[in-house]
Amino acid sequence: MVDNSPTVVIFMGSDSDWPVMGKASQVLDEFRVVHLAIVSSAHRSHDRTVRMARTFTRRGTRVFIAGAGAAAHLAGALAAVTPRPVIGVPLAASPLAGMDSLLSTAQMPGGVPVACTAIGEAGAKNAALLAVQILALSDRRLEARLLAYRDALEKDVVRKDAALQRQRRGGSSRRAPEGRGKLVR
Ligand code: RP5
């Protein structure tokens, strides 16, 4: 969903980050959260990034998500100029495979926090879910969608476990699962 006063803005340091950060956008779409995705670097277009963060803050954006790789200062640069929560997603974009961006995103000095998720796709997805959780604090309908999502996650695990148990019984309902421990649902 695209809007001039988006509830969430996803910043990316480069268009090369989109294949991963698109997962965050997909989650926000699923939860019907109005958002924008923008390419703007903390280093290559610093002034523009700061200007945009200030403009979106003024327009009412509630949460910022920042995905960047290598020396990932994007989330920190946003957090420096907005009082709104900033969630950083470290990306694997250099020979250090994301360890560089993980540390440069997470290791903020005291006083200017950034919430930091896992490296890569799981982190992008979780950044969006965390944003939804923050928004759900003051939105009961969003909270209901979140609870339904969690419920679906659990059902999926139960379904997968049931399939595993069927497979291990080899079709017989009387044989116990083999292996070191019995799997319990
Ligand atoms: C970071 O450098 C970007 O966030 C990206 O992850 C990485 C590489 O950028 P490109 O060289 O692909 O533009 O600033």
Backbone and ligand atoms as CSV (ligand in chain L), in Angstrom:
chain,resi,resn,atom,element,x,y,z
A,1,MET,N,N,0.845,-1.201,0.000
A,1,MET,CA,C,0.000,0.000,0.000
A,1,MET,C,C,0.879,1.249,0.000
A,2,VAL,N,N,0.554,2.212,-0.814
A,2,VAL,CA,C,1.382,3.416,-0.919
A,2,VAL,C,C,0.568,4.630,-0.480
A,3,ASP,N,N,1.226,5.527,0.247
A,3,ASP,CA,C,0.521,6.678,0.798
A,3,ASP,C,C,1.528,7.796,1.042
A,4,ASN,N,N,1.066,9.039,1.086
A,4,ASN,CA,C,1.976,10.151,1.354
A,4,ASN,C,C,2.316,10.308,2.819
A,5,SER,N,N,1.440,9.801,3.688
A,5,SER,CA,C,1.768,9.826,5.120
A,5,SER,C,C,1.722,8.388,5.636
A,6,PRO,N,N,2.715,7.603,5.241
A,6,PRO,CA,C,2.713,6.175,5.584
A,6,PRO,C,C,2.908,5.931,7.074
A,7,THR,N,N,2.283,4.903,7.580
A,7,THR,CA,C,2.428,4.535,8.992
A,7,THR,C,C,3.828,3.988,9.264
A,8,VAL,N,N,4.328,3.218,8.302
A,8,VAL,CA,C,5.682,2.653,8.419
A,8,VAL,C,C,6.464,3.032,7.162
A,9,VAL,N,N,7.721,3.398,7.339
A,9,VAL,CA,C,8.592,3.613,6.175
A,9,VAL,C,C,9.774,2.653,6.267
A,10,ILE,N,N,9.980,1.916,5.188
A,10,ILE,CA,C,11.136,1.013,5.081
A,10,ILE,C,C,12.211,1.734,4.280
A,11,PHE,N,N,13.336,2.009,4.911
A,11,PHE,CA,C,14.497,2.565,4.205
A,11,PHE,C,C,15.439,1.420,3.844
A,12,MET,N,N,16.078,1.563,2.684
A,12,MET,CA,C,17.125,0.610,2.291
A,12,MET,C,C,18.324,1.391,1.805
A,13,GLY,N,N,19.523,0.875,2.102
A,13,GLY,CA,C,20.733,1.570,1.681
A,13,GLY,C,C,20.967,1.515,0.185
A,14,SER,N,N,20.386,0.492,-0.459
A,14,SER,CA,C,20.606,0.306,-1.899
A,14,SER,C,C,19.441,-0.483,-2.478
A,15,ASP,N,N,19.253,-0.343,-3.794
A,15,ASP,CA,C,18.212,-1.166,-4.421
A,15,ASP,C,C,18.577,-2.649,-4.364
A,16,SER,N,N,19.864,-2.949,-4.161
A,16,SER,CA,C,20.267,-4.362,-4.051
A,16,SER,C,C,19.732,-4.998,-2.765
A,17,ASP,N,N,19.218,-4.185,-1.853
A,17,ASP,CA,C,18.652,-4.711,-0.600
A,17,ASP,C,C,17.185,-5.148,-0.755
A,18,TRP,N,N,16.572,-4.764,-1.857
A,18,TRP,CA,C,15.136,-4.984,-2.004
A,18,TRP,C,C,14.706,-6.462,-2.012
A,19,PRO,N,N,15.471,-7.364,-2.661
A,19,PRO,CA,C,15.040,-8.773,-2.626
A,19,PRO,C,C,14.827,-9.287,-1.193
A,20,VAL,N,N,15.595,-8.790,-0.247
A,20,VAL,CA,C,15.397,-9.194,1.151
A,20,VAL,C,C,14.380,-8.286,1.835
A,21,MET,N,N,14.512,-6.987,1.676
A,21,MET,CA,C,13.622,-6.062,2.392
A,21,MET,C,C,12.187,-6.111,1.858
A,22,GLY,N,N,12.032,-6.654,0.641
A,22,GLY,CA,C,10.681,-6.846,0.109
A,22,GLY,C,C,9.861,-7.765,1.000
A,23,LYS,N,N,10.533,-8.650,1.751
A,23,LYS,CA,C,9.815,-9.552,2.673
A,23,LYS,C,C,9.127,-8.750,3.778
A,24,ALA,N,N,9.769,-7.681,4.206
A,24,ALA,CA,C,9.151,-6.829,5.235
A,24,ALA,C,C,7.897,-6.164,4.656
A,25,SER,N,N,8.023,-5.719,3.418
A,25,SER,CA,C,6.879,-5.077,2.766
A,25,SER,C,C,5.726,-6.062,2.604
A,26,GLN,N,N,6.049,-7.302,2.259
A,26,GLN,CA,C,4.992,-8.329,2.109
A,26,GLN,C,C,4.227,-8.531,3.418
A,27,VAL,N,N,4.976,-8.586,4.525
A,27,VAL,CA,C,4.318,-8.785,5.826
A,27,VAL,C,C,3.409,-7.584,6.130
A,28,LEU,N,N,3.912,-6.385,5.882
A,28,LEU,CA,C,3.084,-5.195,6.161
A,28,LEU,C,C,1.838,-5.188,5.271
A,29,ASP,N,N,1.993,-5.649,4.028
A,29,ASP,CA,C,0.818,-5.776,3.145
A,29,ASP,C,C,-0.197,-6.742,3.750
A,30,GLU,N,N,0.314,-7.893,4.225
A,30,GLU,CA,C,-0.584,-8.910,4.810
A,30,GLU,C,C,-1.376,-8.337,5.981
A,31,PHE,N,N,-0.723,-7.471,6.758
A,31,PHE,CA,C,-1.393,-6.887,7.925
A,31,PHE,C,C,-2.111,-5.576,7.585
A,32,ARG,N,N,-2.107,-5.247,6.295
A,32,ARG,CA,C,-2.770,-4.024,5.804
A,32,ARG,C,C,-2.258,-2.764,6.501
A,33,VAL,N,N,-0.937,-2.699,6.642
A,33,VAL,CA,C,-0.313,-1.509,7.226
A,33,VAL,C,C,0.187,-0.629,6.071
A,34,VAL,N,N,-0.239,0.618,6.060
A,34,VAL,CA,C,0.155,1.545,4.992
A,34,VAL,C,C,1.646,1.859,5.132
A,35,HIS,N,N,2.398,1.612,4.084
A,35,HIS,CA,C,3.842,1.820,4.185
A,35,HIS,C,C,4.470,2.202,2.856
A,36,LEU,N,N,5.672,2.713,2.940
A,36,LEU,CA,C,6.478,3.037,1.763
A,36,LEU,C,C,7.815,2.326,1.869
A,37,ALA,N,N,8.420,2.008,0.748
A,37,ALA,CA,C,9.794,1.494,0.732
A,37,ALA,C,C,10.636,2.461,-0.097
A,38,ILE,N,N,11.764,2.873,0.471
A,38,ILE,CA,C,12.570,3.938,-0.134
A,38,ILE,C,C,14.043,3.536,-0.143
A,39,VAL,N,N,14.728,3.819,-1.242
A,39,VAL,CA,C,16.184,3.637,-1.281
A,39,VAL,C,C,16.827,4.966,-0.929
A,40,SER,N,N,17.578,4.981,0.157
A,40,SER,CA,C,18.341,6.177,0.520
A,40,SER,C,C,19.436,5.755,1.500
A,41,SER,N,N,20.644,6.080,1.162
A,41,SER,CA,C,21.791,5.570,1.918
A,41,SER,C,C,22.216,6.523,3.040
A,42,ALA,N,N,22.735,5.927,4.114
A,42,ALA,CA,C,23.256,6.748,5.216
A,42,ALA,C,C,24.533,7.455,4.788
A,43,HIS,N,N,25.232,6.891,3.814
A,43,HIS,CA,C,26.535,7.449,3.412
A,43,HIS,C,C,26.478,8.140,2.058
A,44,ARG,N,N,25.845,7.462,1.084
A,44,ARG,CA,C,25.879,7.991,-0.282
A,44,ARG,C,C,24.892,9.136,-0.485
A,45,SER,N,N,23.848,9.178,0.341
A,45,SER,CA,C,22.867,10.285,0.216
A,45,SER,C,C,22.429,10.682,1.630
A,46,HIS,N,N,23.411,11.034,2.424
A,46,HIS,CA,C,23.157,11.273,3.848
A,46,HIS,C,C,22.117,12.374,4.102
A,47,ASP,N,N,22.317,13.548,3.477
A,47,ASP,CA,C,21.406,14.685,3.720
A,47,ASP,C,C,19.970,14.333,3.329
A,48,ARG,N,N,19.847,13.646,2.201
A,48,ARG,CA,C,18.508,13.264,1.730
A,48,ARG,C,C,17.844,12.321,2.727
A,49,THR,N,N,18.621,11.374,3.240
A,49,THR,CA,C,18.083,10.403,4.204
A,49,THR,C,C,17.572,11.114,5.452
A,50,VAL,N,N,18.364,12.025,5.963
A,50,VAL,CA,C,17.990,12.759,7.178
A,50,VAL,C,C,16.762,13.630,6.907
A,51,ARG,N,N,16.769,14.276,5.743
A,51,ARG,CA,C,15.624,15.134,5.376
A,51,ARG,C,C,14.345,14.317,5.312
A,52,MET,N,N,14.434,13.148,4.675
A,52,MET,CA,C,13.237,12.301,4.524
A,52,MET,C,C,12.760,11.789,5.883
A,53,ALA,N,N,13.695,11.395,6.728
A,53,ALA,CA,C,13.306,10.891,8.059
A,53,ALA,C,C,12.548,11.986,8.816
A,54,ARG,N,N,13.035,13.217,8.711
A,54,ARG,CA,C,12.365,14.335,9.409
A,54,ARG,C,C,10.990,14.606,8.810
A,55,THR,N,N,10.919,14.555,7.473
A,55,THR,CA,C,9.632,14.821,6.805
A,55,THR,C,C,8.598,13.762,7.194
A,56,PHE,N,N,8.997,12.473,7.149
A,56,PHE,CA,C,8.036,11.419,7.484
A,56,PHE,C,C,7.639,11.479,8.958
A,57,THR,N,N,8.567,11.862,9.799
A,57,THR,CA,C,8.234,11.998,11.226
A,57,THR,C,C,7.174,13.085,11.388
A,58,ARG,N,N,7.378,14.200,10.691
A,58,ARG,CA,C,6.413,15.318,10.754
A,58,ARG,C,C,5.048,14.884,10.233
A,59,ARG,N,N,5.049,14.058,9.186
A,59,ARG,CA,C,3.772,13.630,8.595
A,59,ARG,C,C,3.084,12.540,9.414
A,60,GLY,N,N,3.766,12.001,10.424
A,60,GLY,CA,C,3.083,11.064,11.313
A,60,GLY,C,C,3.498,9.614,11.209
A,61,THR,N,N,4.550,9.325,10.468
A,61,THR,CA,C,5.036,7.935,10.423
A,61,THR,C,C,5.330,7.460,11.841
A,62,ARG,N,N,4.876,6.242,12.147
A,62,ARG,CA,C,4.974,5.758,13.537
A,62,ARG,C,C,6.235,4.941,13.779
A,63,VAL,N,N,6.625,4.151,12.766
A,63,VAL,CA,C,7.787,3.261,12.931
A,63,VAL,C,C,8.634,3.288,11.649
A,64,PHE,N,N,9.944,3.301,11.829
A,64,PHE,CA,C,10.860,3.203,10.691
A,64,PHE,C,C,11.563,1.844,10.723
A,65,ILE,N,N,11.736,1.277,9.536
A,65,ILE,CA,C,12.531,0.056,9.386
A,65,ILE,C,C,13.697,0.416,8.464
A,66,ALA,N,N,14.896,-0.033,8.826
A,66,ALA,CA,C,16.059,0.296,7.993
A,66,ALA,C,C,16.853,-0.965,7.700
A,67,GLY,N,N,16.963,-1.330,6.432
A,67,GLY,CA,C,17.756,-2.483,6.027
A,67,GLY,C,C,19.013,-2.016,5.320
A,68,ALA,N,N,20.158,-2.469,5.806
A,68,ALA,CA,C,21.409,-2.082,5.145
A,68,ALA,C,C,22.471,-3.144,5.388
A,69,GLY,N,N,23.429,-3.188,4.471
A,69,GLY,CA,C,24.519,-4.138,4.600
A,69,GLY,C,C,25.838,-3.431,4.841
A,70,ALA,N,N,26.899,-4.225,5.004
A,70,ALA,CA,C,28.275,-3.710,5.214
A,70,ALA,C,C,28.338,-2.805,6.451
A,71,ALA,N,N,28.949,-1.626,6.340
A,71,ALA,CA,C,28.995,-0.698,7.483
A,71,ALA,C,C,27.615,-0.046,7.579
A,72,ALA,N,N,26.706,-0.742,8.266
A,72,ALA,CA,C,25.273,-0.403,8.190
A,72,ALA,C,C,24.899,0.675,9.207
A,73,HIS,N,N,24.985,1.909,8.786
A,73,HIS,CA,C,24.694,3.019,9.694
A,73,HIS,C,C,23.327,3.642,9.447
A,74,LEU,N,N,22.552,3.007,8.562
A,74,LEU,CA,C,21.278,3.617,8.172
A,74,LEU,C,C,20.295,3.721,9.340
A,75,ALA,N,N,20.121,2.611,10.073
A,75,ALA,CA,C,19.168,2.651,11.197
A,75,ALA,C,C,19.614,3.696,12.226
A,76,GLY,N,N,20.898,3.740,12.507
A,76,GLY,CA,C,21.422,4.711,13.471
A,76,GLY,C,C,21.250,6.142,12.999
A,77,ALA,N,N,21.440,6.351,11.700
A,77,ALA,CA,C,21.292,7.712,11.157
A,77,ALA,C,C,19.838,8.176,11.288
A,78,LEU,N,N,18.892,7.255,11.066
A,78,LEU,CA,C,17.470,7.610,11.223
A,78,LEU,C,C,17.164,7.879,12.696
A,79,ALA,N,N,17.644,6.971,13.556
A,79,ALA,CA,C,17.356,7.103,14.991
A,79,ALA,C,C,17.896,8.416,15.553
A,80,ALA,N,N,18.957,8.927,14.928
A,80,ALA,CA,C,19.553,10.175,15.409
A,80,ALA,C,C,18.634,11.376,15.193
A,81,VAL,N,N,17.706,11.259,14.218
A,81,VAL,CA,C,16.901,12.444,13.896
A,81,VAL,C,C,15.395,12.256,14.093
A,82,THR,N,N,14.981,11.056,14.528
A,82,THR,CA,C,13.544,10.872,14.788
A,82,THR,C,C,13.322,10.291,16.185
A,83,PRO,N,N,12.261,10.720,16.863
A,83,PRO,CA,C,11.941,10.110,18.152
A,83,PRO,C,C,11.139,8.812,17.992
A,84,ARG,N,N,10.753,8.449,16.780
A,84,ARG,CA,C,9.955,7.230,16.551
A,84,ARG,C,C,10.847,5.990,16.587
A,85,PRO,N,N,10.268,4.832,16.934
A,85,PRO,CA,C,11.077,3.610,16.987
A,85,PRO,C,C,11.692,3.276,15.625
A,86,VAL,N,N,12.953,2.892,15.655
A,86,VAL,CA,C,13.658,2.479,14.430
A,86,VAL,C,C,14.097,1.024,14.600
A,87,ILE,N,N,13.734,0.202,13.615
A,87,ILE,CA,C,14.113,-1.217,13.647
A,87,ILE,C,C,15.116,-1.461,12.528
A,88,GLY,N,N,16.299,-1.898,12.890
A,88,GLY,CA,C,17.340,-2.126,11.892
A,88,GLY,C,C,17.409,-3.582,11.478
A,89,VAL,N,N,17.587,-3.802,10.182
A,89,VAL,CA,C,17.749,-5.162,9.661
A,89,VAL,C,C,19.149,-5.270,9.047
A,90,PRO,N,N,20.047,-6.027,9.692
A,90,PRO,CA,C,21.380,-6.190,9.134
A,90,PRO,C,C,21.331,-7.130,7.922
A,91,LEU,N,N,21.971,-6.732,6.834
A,91,LEU,CA,C,21.927,-7.545,5.615
A,91,LEU,C,C,23.310,-8.085,5.268
A,92,ALA,N,N,23.311,-9.262,4.659
A,92,ALA,CA,C,24.577,-9.889,4.259
A,92,ALA,C,C,24.948,-9.374,2.875
A,93,ALA,N,N,25.755,-8.326,2.819
A,93,ALA,CA,C,26.056,-7.706,1.521
A,93,ALA,C,C,27.550,-7.530,1.286
A,94,SER,N,N,28.356,-8.158,2.128
A,94,SER,CA,C,29.803,-7.988,1.976
A,94,SER,C,C,30.486,-9.329,2.262
A,95,PRO,N,N,31.792,-9.412,2.100
A,95,PRO,CA,C,32.481,-10.684,2.404
A,95,PRO,C,C,32.328,-11.105,3.870
A,96,LEU,N,N,31.895,-10.207,4.741
A,96,LEU,CA,C,31.710,-10.583,6.149
A,96,LEU,C,C,30.326,-11.170,6.427
A,97,ALA,N,N,29.518,-11.302,5.373
A,97,ALA,CA,C,28.251,-12.041,5.432
A,97,ALA,C,C,27.262,-11.538,6.491
A,98,GLY,N,N,27.289,-10.271,6.768
A,98,GLY,CA,C,26.273,-9.702,7.668
A,98,GLY,C,C,26.757,-9.462,9.082
A,99,MET,N,N,27.890,-10.053,9.457
A,99,MET,CA,C,28.402,-9.805,10.820
A,99,MET,C,C,28.766,-8.331,10.987
A,100,ASP,N,N,29.270,-7.726,9.909
A,100,ASP,CA,C,29.615,-6.303,9.941
A,100,ASP,C,C,28.360,-5.454,10.152
A,101,SER,N,N,27.308,-5.757,9.388
A,101,SER,CA,C,26.091,-4.942,9.502
A,101,SER,C,C,25.361,-5.220,10.820
A,102,LEU,N,N,25.450,-6.474,11.302
A,102,LEU,CA,C,24.826,-6.793,12.593
A,102,LEU,C,C,25.421,-5.906,13.696
A,103,LEU,N,N,26.725,-5.864,13.742
A,103,LEU,CA,C,27.368,-5.090,14.809
A,103,LEU,C,C,27.166,-3.594,14.603
A,104,SER,N,N,27.268,-3.137,13.372
A,104,SER,CA,C,27.134,-1.684,13.176
A,104,SER,C,C,25.688,-1.224,13.351
A,105,THR,N,N,24.721,-2.144,13.231
A,105,THR,CA,C,23.327,-1.775,13.497
A,105,THR,C,C,23.028,-1.840,14.998
A,106,ALA,N,N,23.496,-2.916,15.633
A,106,ALA,CA,C,23.108,-3.150,17.036
A,106,ALA,C,C,23.881,-2.303,18.046
A,107,GLN,N,N,25.138,-2.029,17.739
A,107,GLN,CA,C,26.004,-1.421,18.752
A,107,GLN,C,C,25.873,0.101,18.825
A,108,MET,N,N,24.653,0.549,19.054
A,108,MET,CA,C,24.407,2.000,19.175
A,108,MET,C,C,24.870,2.504,20.542
A,109,PRO,N,N,25.314,3.750,20.593
A,109,PRO,CA,C,25.700,4.297,21.888
A,109,PRO,C,C,24.472,4.537,22.756
A,110,GLY,N,N,24.651,4.474,24.060
A,110,GLY,CA,C,23.535,4.710,24.972
A,110,GLY,C,C,22.886,6.061,24.696
A,111,GLY,N,N,21.546,6.064,24.680
A,111,GLY,CA,C,20.821,7.312,24.442
A,111,GLY,C,C,20.070,7.328,23.129
A,112,VAL,N,N,20.566,6.575,22.135
A,112,VAL,CA,C,19.903,6.554,20.814
A,112,VAL,C,C,19.700,5.092,20.397
A,113,PRO,N,N,18.599,4.474,20.860
A,113,PRO,CA,C,18.425,3.041,20.591
A,113,PRO,C,C,17.954,2.721,19.178
A,114,VAL,N,N,18.373,1.547,18.726
A,114,VAL,CA,C,17.853,0.945,17.495
A,114,VAL,C,C,17.516,-0.497,17.850
A,115,ALA,N,N,16.321,-0.951,17.508
A,115,ALA,CA,C,15.993,-2.371,17.691
A,115,ALA,C,C,16.611,-3.117,16.522
A,116,CYS,N,N,17.310,-4.202,16.810
A,116,CYS,CA,C,18.031,-4.899,15.734
A,116,CYS,C,C,17.528,-6.334,15.593
A,117,THR,N,N,17.150,-6.712,14.404
A,117,THR,CA,C,16.653,-8.069,14.166
A,117,THR,C,C,17.795,-8.961,13.659
A,118,ALA,N,N,17.445,-10.178,13.276
A,118,ALA,CA,C,18.440,-11.128,12.747
A,118,ALA,C,C,18.921,-10.687,11.358
A,119,ILE,N,N,20.028,-11.259,10.937
A,119,ILE,CA,C,20.567,-10.958,9.601
A,119,ILE,C,C,19.667,-11.583,8.525
A,120,GLY,N,N,19.346,-10.788,7.504
A,120,GLY,CA,C,18.703,-11.340,6.310
A,120,GLY,C,C,17.183,-11.446,6.368
A,121,GLU,N,N,16.661,-12.429,5.612
A,121,GLU,CA,C,15.199,-12.520,5.396
A,121,GLU,C,C,14.379,-12.640,6.680
A,122,ALA,N,N,14.863,-13.496,7.610
A,122,ALA,CA,C,14.111,-13.646,8.867
A,122,ALA,C,C,14.076,-12.305,9.587
A,123,GLY,N,N,15.166,-11.570,9.515
A,123,GLY,CA,C,15.228,-10.256,10.150
A,123,GLY,C,C,14.279,-9.265,9.498
A,124,ALA,N,N,14.199,-9.311,8.173
A,124,ALA,CA,C,13.301,-8.395,7.454
A,124,ALA,C,C,11.845,-8.670,7.841
A,125,LYS,N,N,11.517,-9.963,7.870
A,125,LYS,CA,C,10.153,-10.378,8.219
A,125,LYS,C,C,9.838,-9.960,9.670
A,126,ASN,N,N,10.791,-10.231,10.555
A,126,ASN,CA,C,10.566,-9.913,11.968
A,126,ASN,C,C,10.514,-8.410,12.230
A,127,ALA,N,N,11.245,-7.643,11.425
A,127,ALA,CA,C,11.183,-6.184,11.585
A,127,ALA,C,C,9.755,-5.705,11.327
A,128,ALA,N,N,9.139,-6.256,10.279
A,128,ALA,CA,C,7.760,-5.872,9.969
A,128,ALA,C,C,6.814,-6.334,11.079
A,129,LEU,N,N,7.027,-7.556,11.576
A,129,LEU,CA,C,6.158,-8.067,12.648
A,129,LEU,C,C,6.323,-7.246,13.924
A,130,LEU,N,N,7.552,-6.845,14.206
A,130,LEU,CA,C,7.782,-6.009,15.385
A,130,LEU,C,C,7.098,-4.649,15.221
A,131,ALA,N,N,7.164,-4.116,14.020
A,131,ALA,CA,C,6.467,-2.849,13.743
A,131,ALA,C,C,4.957,-3.032,13.966
A,132,VAL,N,N,4.432,-4.153,13.486
A,132,VAL,CA,C,2.997,-4.440,13.677
A,132,VAL,C,C,2.681,-4.534,15.174
A,133,GLN,N,N,3.562,-5.187,15.930
A,133,GLN,CA,C,3.331,-5.305,17.375
A,133,GLN,C,C,3.317,-3.936,18.051
A,134,ILE,N,N,4.209,-3.062,17.631
A,134,ILE,CA,C,4.242,-1.705,18.204
A,134,ILE,C,C,2.938,-0.970,17.866
A,135,LEU,N,N,2.523,-1.077,16.610
A,135,LEU,CA,C,1.292,-0.391,16.185
A,135,LEU,C,C,0.063,-0.989,16.866
A,136,ALA,N,N,0.117,-2.292,17.124
A,136,ALA,CA,C,-1.031,-2.984,17.721
A,136,ALA,C,C,-1.267,-2.560,19.171
A,137,LEU,N,N,-0.284,-1.927,19.784
A,137,LEU,CA,C,-0.473,-1.434,21.161
A,137,LEU,C,C,-1.656,-0.475,21.239
A,138,SER,N,N,-1.890,0.237,20.148
A,138,SER,CA,C,-2.999,1.206,20.154
A,138,SER,C,C,-3.997,0.910,19.041
A,139,ASP,N,N,-4.054,-0.341,18.596
A,139,ASP,CA,C,-4.972,-0.691,17.505
A,139,ASP,C,C,-5.479,-2.115,17.735
A,140,ARG,N,N,-6.676,-2.226,18.290
A,140,ARG,CA,C,-7.211,-3.538,18.662
A,140,ARG,C,C,-7.409,-4.465,17.463
A,141,ARG,N,N,-7.805,-3.857,16.312
A,141,ARG,CA,C,-8.036,-4.700,15.136
A,141,ARG,C,C,-6.729,-5.313,14.628
A,142,LEU,N,N,-5.672,-4.508,14.703
A,142,LEU,CA,C,-4.354,-5.012,14.305
A,142,LEU,C,C,-3.894,-6.100,15.271
A,143,GLU,N,N,-4.179,-5.895,16.549
A,143,GLU,CA,C,-3.815,-6.909,17.542
A,143,GLU,C,C,-4.544,-8.237,17.251
A,144,ALA,N,N,-5.812,-8.127,16.845
A,144,ALA,CA,C,-6.580,-9.340,16.525
A,144,ALA,C,C,-5.942,-10.062,15.339
A,145,ARG,N,N,-5.485,-9.293,14.329
A,145,ARG,CA,C,-4.815,-9.914,13.184
A,145,ARG,C,C,-3.516,-10.595,13.609
A,146,LEU,N,N,-2.824,-9.953,14.550
A,146,LEU,CA,C,-1.566,-10.504,15.065
A,146,LEU,C,C,-1.821,-11.832,15.786
A,147,LEU,N,N,-2.885,-11.862,16.584
A,147,LEU,CA,C,-3.207,-13.084,17.320
A,147,LEU,C,C,-3.600,-14.195,16.355
A,148,ALA,N,N,-4.333,-13.831,15.303
A,148,ALA,CA,C,-4.718,-14.828,14.292
A,148,ALA,C,C,-3.472,-15.363,13.592
A,149,TYR,N,N,-2.531,-14.479,13.331
A,149,TYR,CA,C,-1.265,-14.886,12.694
A,149,TYR,C,C,-0.519,-15.884,13.578
A,150,ARG,N,N,-0.434,-15.562,14.878
A,150,ARG,CA,C,0.264,-16.456,15.822
A,150,ARG,C,C,-0.431,-17.820,15.887
A,151,ASP,N,N,-1.759,-17.770,15.863
A,151,ASP,CA,C,-2.550,-18.985,15.904
A,151,ASP,C,C,-2.236,-19.855,14.678
A,152,ALA,N,N,-2.149,-19.198,13.521
A,152,ALA,CA,C,-1.848,-19.927,12.274
A,152,ALA,C,C,-0.446,-20.538,12.345
A,153,LEU,N,N,0.495,-19.816,12.964
A,153,LEU,CA,C,1.857,-20.356,13.115
A,153,LEU,C,C,1.821,-21.654,13.906
A,154,GLU,N,N,1.061,-21.628,15.014
A,154,GLU,CA,C,0.996,-22.810,15.871
A,154,GLU,C,C,0.337,-23.980,15.135
A,155,LYS,N,N,-0.758,-23.670,14.435
A,155,LYS,CA,C,-1.463,-24.729,13.690
A,155,LYS,C,C,-0.535,-25.373,12.666
A,156,ASP,N,N,0.309,-24.539,12.054
A,156,ASP,CA,C,1.239,-25.038,11.048
A,156,ASP,C,C,2.236,-26.023,11.671
A,157,VAL,N,N,2.732,-25.681,12.871
A,157,VAL,CA,C,3.664,-26.587,13.566
A,157,VAL,C,C,2.963,-27.909,13.883
A,158,VAL,N,N,1.738,-27.826,14.381
A,158,VAL,CA,C,0.984,-29.037,14.750
A,158,VAL,C,C,0.753,-29.904,13.513
A,159,ARG,N,N,0.415,-29.242,12.391
A,159,ARG,CA,C,0.184,-29.984,11.137
A,159,ARG,C,C,1.465,-30.696,10.691
A,160,LYS,N,N,2.607,-29.988,10.778
A,160,LYS,CA,C,3.876,-30.588,10.364
A,160,LYS,C,C,4.261,-31.751,11.276
A,161,ASP,N,N,4.000,-31.587,12.564
A,161,ASP,CA,C,4.306,-32.659,13.512
A,161,ASP,C,C,3.442,-33.883,13.218
A,162,ALA,N,N,2.157,-33.651,12.941
A,162,ALA,CA,C,1.259,-34.773,12.646
A,162,ALA,C,C,1.745,-35.514,11.405
A,163,ALA,N,N,2.213,-34.763,10.402
A,163,ALA,CA,C,2.716,-35.386,9.173
A,163,ALA,C,C,3.956,-36.221,9.475
A,164,LEU,N,N,4.832,-35.689,10.327
A,164,LEU,CA,C,6.054,-36.427,10.692
A,164,LEU,C,C,5.704,-37.716,11.425
A,165,GLN,N,N,4.732,-37.608,12.355
A,165,GLN,CA,C,4.356,-38.804,13.118
A,165,GLN,C,C,3.763,-39.860,12.195
A,166,ARG,N,N,2.952,-39.433,11.229
A,166,ARG,CA,C,2.354,-40.389,10.274
A,166,ARG,C,C,3.444,-41.080,9.467
A,167,GLN,N,N,4.418,-40.254,9.029
A,167,GLN,CA,C,5.510,-40.781,8.208
A,167,GLN,C,C,6.343,-41.781,9.005
A,168,ARG,N,N,6.616,-41.462,10.267
A,168,ARG,CA,C,7.446,-42.362,11.093
A,168,ARG,C,C,6.709,-43.640,11.468
A,169,ARG,N,N,5.387,-43.568,11.542
A,169,ARG,CA,C,4.622,-44.790,11.829
A,169,ARG,C,C,4.531,-45.666,10.590
A,170,GLY,N,N,4.893,-45.076,9.449
A,170,GLY,CA,C,4.857,-45.813,8.188
A,170,GLY,C,C,3.456,-46.300,7.863
A,171,GLY,N,N,2.478,-45.525,8.233
A,171,GLY,CA,C,1.105,-45.890,7.916
A,171,GLY,C,C,0.430,-46.676,9.011
A,172,SER,N,N,1.226,-47.326,9.917
A,172,SER,CA,C,0.603,-48.103,10.991
A,172,SER,C,C,0.323,-47.190,12.177
A,173,SER,N,N,-0.859,-47.248,12.693
A,173,SER,CA,C,-1.220,-46.375,13.810
A,173,SER,C,C,-0.760,-46.961,15.142
A,174,ARG,N,N,-0.186,-48.209,15.118
A,174,ARG,CA,C,0.132,-48.855,16.405
A,174,ARG,C,C,1.596,-48.711,16.795
A,175,ARG,N,N,2.496,-48.456,15.776
A,175,ARG,CA,C,3.920,-48.377,16.094
A,175,ARG,C,C,4.298,-47.022,16.688
A,176,ALA,N,N,5.097,-47.058,17.759
A,176,ALA,CA,C,5.557,-45.800,18.361
A,176,ALA,C,C,6.620,-45.178,17.465
A,177,PRO,N,N,6.772,-43.858,17.513
A,177,PRO,CA,C,7.826,-43.230,16.713
A,177,PRO,C,C,9.182,-43.770,17.117
A,178,GLU,N,N,10.059,-44.019,16.102
A,178,GLU,CA,C,11.407,-44.485,16.420
A,178,GLU,C,C,12.291,-43.306,16.748
A,179,GLY,N,N,13.506,-43.595,17.205
A,179,GLY,CA,C,14.436,-42.515,17.495
A,179,GLY,C,C,14.662,-42.391,18.975
A,180,ARG,N,N,15.401,-41.359,19.344
A,180,ARG,CA,C,15.841,-41.264,20.736
A,180,ARG,C,C,14.691,-40.856,21.675
A,181,GLY,N,N,13.822,-40.030,21.232
A,181,GLY,CA,C,12.758,-39.589,22.132
A,181,GLY,C,C,11.432,-39.557,21.389
A,182,LYS,N,N,10.384,-39.734,22.106
A,182,LYS,CA,C,9.063,-39.653,21.506
A,182,LYS,C,C,8.727,-38.180,21.321
A,183,LEU,N,N,8.259,-37.823,20.142
A,183,LEU,CA,C,7.905,-36.425,19.894
A,183,LEU,C,C,6.511,-36.163,20.443
A,184,VAL,N,N,6.372,-35.142,21.212
A,184,VAL,CA,C,5.086,-34.866,21.854
A,184,VAL,C,C,4.523,-33.571,21.311
A,185,ARG,N,N,3.292,-33.594,20.923
A,185,ARG,CA,C,2.643,-32.395,20.412
A,185,ARG,C,C,2.196,-31.491,21.547
L,1,RP5,C1,C,24.966,-0.786,1.817
L,1,RP5,O1,O,25.913,-1.326,0.989
L,1,RP5,C2,C,23.646,-1.126,1.189
L,1,RP5,O2,O,22.638,-1.163,2.151
L,1,RP5,C3,C,23.890,-2.463,0.570
L,1,RP5,O3,O,23.484,-3.517,1.435
L,1,RP5,C4,C,25.407,-2.504,0.420
L,1,RP5,C5,C,25.858,-2.631,-1.014
L,1,RP5,O4,O,25.250,-1.636,-1.792
L,1,RP5,P1,P,25.389,-1.645,-3.381
L,1,RP5,O5,O,26.855,-1.561,-3.681
L,1,RP5,O6,O,24.770,-2.920,-3.869
L,1,RP5,O7,O,24.625,-0.437,-3.859
L,1,RP5,O8,O,25.099,0.584,1.971
